[in-house]
């Protein structure tokens, strides 16, 4: 079974090198140390790094040859980086041997995931104004090359990964190279750094060659062939396509390897297990609801404004759901934070899809993802406050329901029937009295039902609290500008509830 993972690791390494000039270790090392028992010993990560570096030699060389044929290389602007990186490779190799398997393995896994996210967020690293090929470096460029070259050289020797990605960023963001030129130049440098670093690794720990020669040979052959094929593909497609493909693969790989590498922690640690269970249940709920709404929209063609508010229902009820089904305030809070971290880049990527604008109505570019990020993070803070600090989950349920349903009522009444604009000094003058009254009425009912179902309050006390919350919701929404009611209204409602239950 290990040979299967050897082939997968080498294929992934070659594709990463050919597509974006990534070090082979970016893909290979995580797979070997997590999925191959023979690399789980004290020096397993060190051996995996040495094999990845050896695979990088020919892989980077054939990739470089392809980029040279397409005239995508600039050695004049990369010469200082080349000398600086080579000079520090051996030092990094020795430091890696002394660091041990735990430090090296963990660093490699996390770096893989971070590189993937970076590509997804910004798949094309080129600047709008690029330098001419062969243009000499100025003093600033030389200083940048020296600083990053020495740093990258040490890092390449230490973990065997990240060098290609870091060179790519420096060449494009700091030295003005076009993306494909930067990839060709970085793979040229990697050919030499991989040679020096792999030889250093083998000389420091000769058992690598004696014990793992068959693995090394297999990985070198497969990585070289896949590098050649993927480099040819990369030189024929747009930069954005290359970046997105690389980012998706590395993000999924990094996340999967981190989960597998730390599986004992996730399964043995109660907090981690509870968070994983809470997040899994939450994910099934919100994705199922979103999928059902999208399917409904495809079948019925719901008006965009109404569909936007239906998605709004899915979003705000999800925090109520996580509190009702979660395993404690901390797992519930972490679940909302994790989802916020996932949904923002996912929507950023979706904005490039032609069907995105057909589904969502945006007041400004990026407004949907920004508002959802604010929503989930504010709901996470509210979960910590209501469920953790107050130990009264009904505070979150009532405040969120009052805001969420009240906001929908304000939109559905205020837009078609709002004839009387609010002229109060603190109010958003685009809002109407009709919409604000509708919000107050629905917020009152939402709060009252929430209290009757989830709190110890009944009768007149429940009615009185609901009247106060209705007024707070309407006034806060009235005063909120630029869509900030996502944060301000539930926060104001929660604080008002906290004060009311303190004295009632």
Backbone torsions as a table, in degrees:
resi	resn	phi	psi	omega
1	UNK	NA	-31.4	-179.3
2	UNK	-62.1	-34.4	-178.8
3	UNK	-64.7	-31.1	175.2
4	UNK	-61.0	-45.0	-180.0
5	UNK	-70.2	-30.3	174.9
6	UNK	-60.6	-45.3	-178.9
7	UNK	-65.0	-44.9	179.2
8	UNK	-61.7	-43.4	-179.8
9	UNK	-62.6	-43.8	-178.6
10	UNK	-68.4	-40.2	176.9
11	UNK	-61.0	-47.6	179.3
12	UNK	-61.7	-39.9	179.4
13	UNK	-63.8	-44.2	179.8
14	UNK	-64.9	-42.2	178.3
15	UNK	-62.1	-44.5	179.3
16	UNK	-61.6	-40.5	178.7
17	UNK	-66.1	-46.5	-177.3
18	UNK	-69.9	-36.5	-178.0
19	UNK	-74.0	-49.7	-169.5
20	UNK	-133.7	13.3	178.7
21	UNK	69.6	26.1	-180.0
22	UNK	-77.9	148.6	174.3
23	UNK	-64.0	144.6	179.5
24	UNK	-59.3	-31.6	-177.3
25	UNK	-66.6	-21.6	179.3
26	UNK	-57.0	-38.4	179.1
27	UNK	-99.4	-42.0	-170.3
28	UNK	-69.7	-46.5	-174.5
29	UNK	-61.2	-48.2	178.8
30	UNK	-56.9	-41.4	-178.6
31	UNK	-66.9	-43.7	-177.8
32	UNK	-65.9	-44.7	-174.9
33	UNK	-76.9	-21.1	-178.3
34	UNK	-95.1	-41.2	-171.0
35	UNK	-103.9	-7.4	-178.2
36	UNK	-115.7	109.7	-177.2
37	UNK	-58.0	-30.1	-178.2
38	UNK	-68.6	-11.4	177.6
39	UNK	-108.1	18.3	-177.4
40	UNK	-96.1	1.4	-178.4
41	UNK	-75.5	-170.0	-175.9
42	UNK	-61.8	-35.9	-179.0
43	UNK	-109.9	19.5	-176.2
44	UNK	-59.4	-46.6	-179.8
45	UNK	-66.2	-34.8	178.5
46	UNK	-65.3	-42.9	178.5
47	UNK	-66.1	-41.8	178.2
48	UNK	-61.0	-39.4	178.7
49	UNK	-64.9	-41.8	179.1
50	UNK	-62.2	-42.3	179.0
51	UNK	-65.6	-40.1	178.3
52	UNK	-64.1	-41.2	178.9
53	UNK	-64.7	-40.3	177.9
54	UNK	-64.1	-38.2	177.9
55	UNK	-66.6	-28.5	-179.2
56	UNK	-68.5	-25.6	-172.5
57	UNK	-61.4	-62.2	-179.3
58	UNK	-72.3	-34.6	178.9
59	UNK	-60.0	-46.4	178.2
60	UNK	-67.9	-34.9	-178.6
61	UNK	-65.5	-47.0	-179.5
62	UNK	-70.4	-32.1	175.5
63	UNK	-64.0	-44.7	178.6
64	UNK	-59.1	-42.9	-179.4
65	UNK	-59.9	-40.0	178.6
66	UNK	-64.9	-44.5	-179.9
67	UNK	-67.9	-32.3	176.7
68	UNK	-65.1	-41.2	179.5
69	UNK	-62.0	-30.6	177.8
70	UNK	-92.8	10.3	178.7
71	UNK	58.0	39.2	178.9
72	UNK	-112.0	66.6	177.7
73	UNK	-156.0	146.3	-177.8
74	UNK	-143.0	89.3	-175.4
75	UNK	-75.8	-26.5	-179.4
76	UNK	-64.0	-41.9	-179.6
77	UNK	-81.1	-11.7	-179.8
78	UNK	-105.9	0.1	-173.7
79	UNK	-64.3	-42.9	-178.8
80	UNK	-65.1	-40.7	176.7
81	UNK	-61.7	-42.0	-179.4
82	UNK	-58.3	-49.9	-178.3
83	UNK	-65.5	-43.1	-178.0
84	UNK	-64.5	-43.8	-177.3
85	UNK	-67.0	-44.9	-178.7
86	UNK	-60.7	-37.0	-176.1
87	UNK	-67.5	-20.9	-176.1
88	UNK	-107.5	-2.7	-176.6
89	UNK	-61.9	-46.0	-177.1
90	UNK	-64.1	-40.2	178.9
91	UNK	-60.5	-43.8	179.1
92	UNK	-64.8	-36.8	178.9
93	UNK	-62.1	-43.8	-180.0
94	UNK	-66.3	-40.7	179.1
95	UNK	-63.8	-35.8	178.7
96	UNK	-64.7	-40.8	179.8
97	UNK	-63.6	-36.7	-180.0
98	UNK	-75.9	-26.1	-175.2
99	UNK	-71.5	-36.1	177.9
100	UNK	95.2	171.4	-172.2
101	UNK	-68.7	-38.8	-174.3
102	UNK	-65.3	-49.5	-179.3
103	UNK	-64.0	-45.3	-175.3
104	UNK	-67.5	-45.8	-178.8
105	UNK	-63.9	-45.7	-178.6
106	UNK	-62.7	-44.1	-178.4
107	UNK	-61.3	-42.0	-177.8
108	UNK	-65.2	-42.6	-179.2
109	UNK	-63.5	-46.9	-178.3
110	UNK	-65.8	-39.6	-179.9
111	UNK	-64.3	-39.2	177.7
112	UNK	-58.6	-47.2	-179.8
113	UNK	-63.1	-44.7	-178.3
114	UNK	-64.5	-38.8	178.4
115	UNK	-64.5	-39.7	177.9
116	UNK	-61.7	-45.8	177.8
117	UNK	-60.9	-41.0	-178.5
118	UNK	-61.5	-40.6	178.3
119	UNK	-67.5	-37.4	-179.8
120	UNK	-67.2	-41.5	-179.0
121	UNK	-68.4	-39.6	-179.9
122	UNK	-139.3	82.9	-174.8
123	UNK	-66.9	-26.7	178.9
124	UNK	-111.7	111.4	-175.1
125	UNK	-90.9	1.6	-177.3
126	UNK	-70.3	146.1	172.9
127	UNK	-84.1	158.8	179.4
128	UNK	-64.0	-38.4	178.6
129	UNK	-108.0	114.5	-177.8
130	UNK	-106.8	157.5	179.9
131	UNK	-78.8	152.8	175.5
132	UNK	-70.9	144.6	178.1
133	UNK	-63.6	133.6	-179.8
134	UNK	85.4	-2.2	179.0
135	UNK	-68.5	136.0	-176.4
136	UNK	-71.4	151.1	176.0
137	UNK	-76.4	142.2	171.7
138	UNK	-87.3	-176.4	-177.5
139	UNK	-60.1	-42.3	179.1
140	UNK	-62.1	-42.8	179.6
141	UNK	-63.9	-37.8	178.2
142	UNK	-65.7	-44.0	179.5
143	UNK	-62.3	-42.9	178.1
144	UNK	-62.4	-43.4	-179.1
145	UNK	-63.8	-40.8	179.6
146	UNK	-65.5	-47.5	-176.9
147	UNK	-62.1	-52.9	-177.8
148	UNK	-72.3	-32.1	179.4
149	UNK	-62.8	-45.5	178.7
150	UNK	-65.6	-40.3	179.6
151	UNK	-66.4	-47.0	-179.3
152	UNK	-66.1	-37.6	178.7
153	UNK	-59.3	-46.3	177.8
154	UNK	-62.9	-44.4	-179.0
155	UNK	-64.2	-37.7	178.3
156	UNK	-63.0	-43.4	177.6
157	UNK	-69.1	-33.0	-175.4
158	UNK	-74.4	-53.1	-177.2
159	UNK	-113.1	-9.5	179.8
160	UNK	72.2	2.0	-176.1
161	UNK	-135.0	161.9	177.5
162	UNK	89.5	-18.7	-177.8
163	UNK	-63.8	-47.1	179.4
164	UNK	-63.0	-42.9	-179.8
165	UNK	-65.4	-44.2	-179.5
166	UNK	-65.4	-40.1	176.3
167	UNK	-62.0	-40.7	179.5
168	UNK	-59.1	-44.6	-179.9
169	UNK	-65.6	-44.2	-179.1
170	UNK	-64.6	-45.9	-178.3
171	UNK	-63.0	-40.0	-176.6
172	UNK	-85.2	-47.9	-173.0
173	UNK	-80.3	-30.8	-174.6
174	UNK	-109.5	-33.9	-176.0
175	UNK	-106.3	1.2	169.8
176	UNK	76.0	20.4	178.6
177	UNK	-78.8	149.6	170.6
178	UNK	-69.8	150.2	-170.2
179	UNK	-54.4	-50.9	-176.2
180	UNK	-68.0	-33.3	174.2
181	UNK	-64.8	-39.6	178.4
182	UNK	-64.5	-39.5	178.5
183	UNK	-64.6	-46.4	179.5
184	UNK	-61.2	-41.7	179.7
185	UNK	-68.2	-41.1	-178.8
186	UNK	-68.0	-37.1	178.4
187	UNK	-69.6	-31.4	174.5
188	UNK	-61.3	-46.5	179.0
189	UNK	-65.5	-39.3	-178.6
190	UNK	-64.2	-27.9	177.3
191	UNK	-58.1	-43.3	-178.4
192	UNK	-79.2	-40.8	-179.4
193	UNK	-66.3	-38.2	178.3
194	UNK	-64.6	-39.9	178.1
195	UNK	-61.4	-49.2	-177.7
196	UNK	-66.7	-45.8	-177.4
197	UNK	-66.5	-39.5	-179.6
198	UNK	-68.2	-40.8	176.0
199	UNK	-62.5	-41.7	178.6
200	UNK	-61.7	-44.1	178.7
201	UNK	-60.1	-44.2	-177.7
202	UNK	-68.6	-40.6	178.7
203	UNK	-65.5	-37.9	179.7
204	UNK	-72.2	-34.7	-177.5
205	UNK	-136.2	79.1	-174.8
206	UNK	-59.6	-20.4	-179.0
207	UNK	-59.9	-21.5	178.7
208	UNK	-58.2	-47.7	-177.6
209	UNK	-72.2	-37.1	-177.3
210	UNK	-73.5	-37.8	-174.8
211	UNK	-94.4	-29.6	-170.7
212	UNK	-122.2	25.5	-176.6
213	UNK	-61.9	-37.0	-178.7
214	UNK	-68.1	-37.0	177.1
215	UNK	-66.9	-43.0	-179.3
216	UNK	-61.4	-44.6	-178.8
217	UNK	-63.8	-45.0	179.4
218	UNK	-60.8	-46.1	-177.7
219	UNK	-66.6	-37.5	179.8
220	UNK	-62.4	-46.1	-177.3
221	UNK	-64.3	-49.5	-176.5
222	UNK	-67.5	-42.2	-180.0
223	UNK	-64.3	-37.4	-179.6
224	UNK	-65.4	-46.8	-179.0
225	UNK	-64.4	-46.2	-178.4
226	UNK	-68.7	-29.9	175.2
227	UNK	-63.3	-43.4	-179.1
228	UNK	-63.0	-44.4	-178.3
229	UNK	-66.8	-47.1	-177.1
230	UNK	-69.6	-30.6	176.8
231	UNK	-65.5	-39.9	176.5
232	UNK	-62.3	-39.9	177.6
233	UNK	-64.2	-46.0	-176.3
234	UNK	-61.0	-31.4	-178.8
235	UNK	-80.8	-2.4	-179.3
236	UNK	-113.4	-6.0	-176.8
237	UNK	-119.1	163.2	179.2
238	UNK	-63.4	153.9	179.8
239	UNK	-58.4	-39.6	-177.5
240	UNK	-62.4	-39.2	178.7
241	UNK	-62.0	-43.5	178.6
242	UNK	-61.9	-46.0	-177.9
243	UNK	-63.7	-45.0	-179.3
244	UNK	-64.9	-42.1	178.9
245	UNK	-62.7	-43.7	180.0
246	UNK	-66.0	-43.6	-179.0
247	UNK	-63.5	-41.9	180.0
248	UNK	-62.7	-44.9	-179.0
249	UNK	-64.2	-47.4	-176.0
250	UNK	-69.3	-36.5	179.3
251	UNK	-65.0	-47.9	179.3
252	UNK	-64.2	-43.9	179.7
253	UNK	-62.0	-47.8	-178.7
254	UNK	-61.7	-44.4	180.0
255	UNK	-64.0	-43.5	179.9
256	UNK	-64.5	-41.9	-178.7
257	UNK	-68.9	-36.4	177.5
258	UNK	-63.2	-44.2	179.2
259	UNK	-62.5	-41.5	-179.5
260	UNK	-71.0	-41.0	-177.3
261	UNK	-65.5	-36.6	-178.6
262	UNK	-106.4	28.7	-176.1
263	UNK	-62.2	-35.7	179.0
264	UNK	-62.6	-40.2	178.7
265	UNK	-64.9	-44.9	-176.2
266	UNK	-66.9	-34.2	-177.9
267	UNK	-88.4	-28.6	-176.9
268	UNK	-89.3	-28.6	-177.7
269	UNK	-82.1	121.1	-177.1
270	UNK	-58.4	-42.5	-179.2
271	UNK	-62.8	-45.4	-179.6
272	UNK	-63.5	-42.7	179.9
273	UNK	-64.6	-42.9	179.4
274	UNK	-65.8	-39.8	178.7
275	UNK	-65.4	-42.8	179.3
276	UNK	-61.9	-43.0	180.0
277	UNK	-66.5	-43.1	179.1
278	UNK	-64.1	-43.8	-178.9
279	UNK	-65.7	-41.1	179.5
280	UNK	-61.3	-46.2	178.5
281	UNK	-63.3	-43.0	180.0
282	UNK	-62.0	-42.2	-178.1
283	UNK	-64.9	-41.6	178.0
284	UNK	-60.8	-42.2	-178.3
285	UNK	-64.1	-54.7	-171.2
286	UNK	-72.5	-35.2	178.6
287	UNK	-71.3	-36.8	177.6
288	UNK	-64.6	-43.6	180.0
289	UNK	-66.3	-42.6	179.1
290	UNK	-64.6	-41.8	179.1
291	UNK	-63.6	-40.4	179.0
292	UNK	-63.5	-40.5	179.6
293	UNK	-67.5	-40.1	178.9
294	UNK	-65.7	-40.4	176.9
295	UNK	-63.8	-42.7	177.9
296	UNK	-60.6	-41.5	179.2
297	UNK	-63.4	-38.2	-179.9
298	UNK	-68.4	-32.2	-177.0
299	UNK	-85.2	-38.0	-171.7
300	UNK	-105.2	-20.3	-175.8
301	UNK	60.2	62.9	178.9
302	UNK	-68.0	139.1	175.6
303	UNK	-54.0	144.7	-172.5
304	UNK	-59.3	-40.8	-178.0
305	UNK	-64.0	-40.5	179.2
306	UNK	-70.2	-40.9	179.1
307	UNK	-63.1	-38.0	177.5
308	UNK	-59.2	-42.8	-179.5
309	UNK	-72.0	-29.6	175.4
310	UNK	-67.5	-39.0	173.8
311	UNK	-65.2	-33.7	175.8
312	UNK	-60.1	-38.4	177.0
313	UNK	-62.2	-46.0	179.0
314	UNK	-59.5	-39.8	-177.6
315	UNK	-69.6	-50.2	-173.5
316	UNK	-76.4	-30.1	177.6
317	UNK	-72.5	-17.7	-178.8
318	UNK	-65.6	-34.1	178.6
319	UNK	-70.8	-34.0	174.5
320	UNK	-65.6	-42.3	179.1
321	UNK	-61.0	-43.8	-176.4
322	UNK	-67.2	-31.8	177.5
323	UNK	-72.3	-36.9	-179.3
324	UNK	-73.6	-29.3	-175.2
325	UNK	-111.4	-7.2	-175.1
326	UNK	-73.2	177.2	-175.3
327	UNK	-116.6	43.3	180.0
328	UNK	122.0	156.9	-173.2
329	UNK	-64.9	-35.7	-177.9
330	UNK	-70.6	-46.9	173.8
331	UNK	-59.0	-35.7	179.5
332	UNK	-67.4	-42.8	178.3
333	UNK	-64.2	-45.6	-179.8
334	UNK	-63.1	-37.0	178.4
335	UNK	-59.5	-45.4	-179.7
336	UNK	-67.5	-37.4	178.1
337	UNK	-66.5	-45.7	-179.8
338	UNK	-61.4	-43.2	-179.7
339	UNK	-64.6	-37.8	176.9
340	UNK	-60.8	-40.3	-179.8
341	UNK	-67.9	-27.3	-179.5
342	UNK	-85.4	-42.6	-171.7
343	UNK	-71.5	-30.2	-177.5
344	UNK	-64.3	-55.0	178.3
345	UNK	-65.6	-30.0	178.8
346	UNK	-63.8	-44.1	178.5
347	UNK	-70.7	-32.8	177.0
348	UNK	-61.0	-41.2	177.6
349	UNK	-69.4	-38.6	-177.2
350	UNK	-66.3	-23.3	-178.5
351	UNK	-62.1	-23.7	177.2
352	UNK	-79.6	-7.7	179.7
353	UNK	-83.5	135.8	-176.0
354	UNK	-63.9	-30.0	-178.9
355	UNK	-76.8	-9.6	-177.7
356	UNK	-63.8	-47.4	-179.1
357	UNK	-67.5	-23.2	177.6
358	UNK	-74.5	-23.4	-179.0
359	UNK	-90.8	-40.3	-169.4
360	UNK	-116.0	145.0	172.7
361	UNK	-102.0	119.4	-179.3
362	UNK	-115.4	130.0	177.2
363	UNK	-72.3	-35.7	177.2
364	UNK	-139.2	156.7	178.2
365	UNK	-58.2	131.7	179.3
366	UNK	79.4	7.0	-174.8
367	UNK	-66.5	-36.4	-178.3
368	UNK	-64.9	-51.4	-177.5
369	UNK	-66.4	-35.8	179.6
370	UNK	-67.3	-42.3	-179.0
371	UNK	-68.5	-36.5	177.7
372	UNK	-69.4	-36.2	176.1
373	UNK	-61.6	-45.8	177.1
374	UNK	-61.7	-41.4	-178.4
375	UNK	-61.0	-52.8	-174.7
376	UNK	-69.0	-36.8	178.2
377	UNK	-69.2	-40.4	178.5
378	UNK	-67.9	-36.1	176.5
379	UNK	-68.1	-33.1	175.1
380	UNK	-63.8	-44.4	177.1
381	UNK	-63.4	-38.7	178.8
382	UNK	-66.5	-37.3	177.1
383	UNK	-63.9	-41.4	178.4
384	UNK	-64.6	-39.5	-179.0
385	UNK	-70.2	-51.0	-174.5
386	UNK	-74.1	-47.3	-174.2
387	UNK	-88.0	-31.6	-179.0
388	UNK	-90.5	-54.7	-176.2
389	UNK	-76.6	-52.4	-178.6
390	UNK	-81.7	-25.5	-174.8
391	UNK	60.1	38.0	179.3
392	UNK	-135.8	85.6	-177.2
393	UNK	-57.2	-25.7	-178.0
394	UNK	-64.5	-19.7	176.6
395	UNK	-63.7	-44.9	177.1
396	UNK	-66.5	-43.9	-177.1
397	UNK	-61.2	-47.8	-177.3
398	UNK	-69.0	-44.3	-177.8
399	UNK	-67.9	-38.7	-179.8
400	UNK	-71.2	-42.2	178.6
401	UNK	-64.6	-41.3	179.9
402	UNK	-61.9	-45.1	178.9
403	UNK	-69.3	-50.9	-173.3
404	UNK	-60.9	-51.6	-179.5
405	UNK	-71.6	-36.5	177.8
406	UNK	-64.4	-38.9	179.7
407	UNK	-64.6	-39.5	177.4
408	UNK	-63.6	-43.5	179.0
409	UNK	-62.7	-41.3	179.8
410	UNK	-61.0	-39.9	-179.1
411	UNK	-71.8	-44.9	-175.6
412	UNK	-73.0	-22.5	176.8
413	UNK	-96.4	-45.0	-173.9
414	UNK	-65.4	-39.4	-176.4
415	UNK	-69.9	-48.5	-179.9
416	UNK	-82.4	-25.7	-172.8
417	UNK	-118.6	1.6	-176.4
418	UNK	-75.7	91.8	-178.1
419	UNK	-94.1	-22.9	-174.1
420	UNK	-113.1	102.5	-178.2
421	UNK	-73.0	148.5	-179.7
422	UNK	-82.3	127.2	-177.5
423	UNK	-112.1	13.3	178.0
424	UNK	-64.4	148.9	-171.4
425	UNK	-62.5	-30.1	-176.1
426	UNK	-93.2	-6.4	-170.3
427	UNK	-90.4	155.9	169.8
428	UNK	-75.6	115.6	-172.7
429	UNK	-70.9	-5.8	175.8
430	UNK	-79.8	-14.6	-175.7
431	UNK	-91.3	157.3	-174.6
432	UNK	-118.1	160.9	176.2
433	UNK	-66.8	-34.2	179.3
434	UNK	-62.1	-44.7	179.4
435	UNK	-66.8	-39.7	-179.8
436	UNK	-67.4	-38.9	177.4
437	UNK	-66.6	-39.0	177.4
438	UNK	-62.8	-39.8	178.3
439	UNK	-64.5	-43.7	-179.2
440	UNK	-61.0	-42.2	-178.1
441	UNK	-66.2	-46.1	-178.2
442	UNK	-71.8	-36.9	177.4
443	UNK	-62.7	-38.0	177.1
444	UNK	-60.4	-48.2	-179.0
445	UNK	-65.4	-41.6	-179.4
446	UNK	-63.5	-43.7	179.9
447	UNK	-66.5	-43.7	-179.0
448	UNK	-61.2	-46.9	179.6
449	UNK	-63.9	-40.2	179.2
450	UNK	-62.5	-43.5	180.0
451	UNK	-65.7	-42.4	-178.9
452	UNK	-65.7	-32.7	-177.3
453	UNK	-88.6	-32.0	-169.6
454	UNK	-123.5	0.5	-177.6
455	UNK	-128.0	169.1	177.5
456	UNK	-81.8	-0.5	-174.5
457	UNK	-85.2	134.9	-179.0
458	UNK	-137.4	171.4	172.0
459	UNK	58.4	-138.3	-175.2
460	UNK	-64.2	-33.7	179.5
461	UNK	-63.9	-42.0	177.9
462	UNK	-64.7	-39.7	178.8
463	UNK	-65.7	-44.2	-179.4
464	UNK	-62.3	-47.1	178.9
465	UNK	-59.5	-42.3	-178.6
466	UNK	-65.6	-36.4	176.1
467	UNK	-63.6	-42.5	178.7
468	UNK	-64.2	-45.8	-179.6
469	UNK	-64.0	-36.4	177.3
470	UNK	-61.5	-43.4	179.4
471	UNK	-66.6	-44.1	179.6
472	UNK	-62.0	-43.8	-179.7
473	UNK	-60.4	-47.5	-176.8
474	UNK	-66.5	-45.3	-179.2
475	UNK	-66.0	-40.9	-179.7
476	UNK	-67.4	-41.6	177.5
477	UNK	-64.0	-37.4	178.8
478	UNK	-62.3	-36.2	-175.7
479	UNK	-89.7	-7.2	-176.1
480	UNK	-86.2	129.1	-179.4
481	UNK	-110.8	153.6	172.1
482	UNK	64.8	29.8	177.3
483	UNK	76.6	12.3	-179.0
484	UNK	-76.0	-3.8	177.6
485	UNK	-61.5	-19.9	175.0
486	UNK	-55.3	-35.2	-178.7
487	UNK	-100.4	-45.0	-169.7
488	UNK	-69.6	-41.4	-175.1
489	UNK	-68.0	-52.9	178.5
490	UNK	-62.6	-33.2	178.4
491	UNK	-66.5	-45.0	178.9
492	UNK	-64.0	-40.6	178.6
493	UNK	-63.1	-42.5	-179.2
494	UNK	-64.7	-42.7	178.4
495	UNK	-64.8	-40.6	178.5
496	UNK	-64.1	-42.1	177.9
497	UNK	-62.8	-42.2	179.8
498	UNK	-60.3	-40.6	178.8
499	UNK	-71.0	-40.9	-178.4
500	UNK	-64.4	-45.9	-178.4
501	UNK	-72.3	-17.1	176.5
502	UNK	-70.3	-30.8	-174.5
503	UNK	-111.3	-5.1	-179.0
504	UNK	-106.5	NA	NA
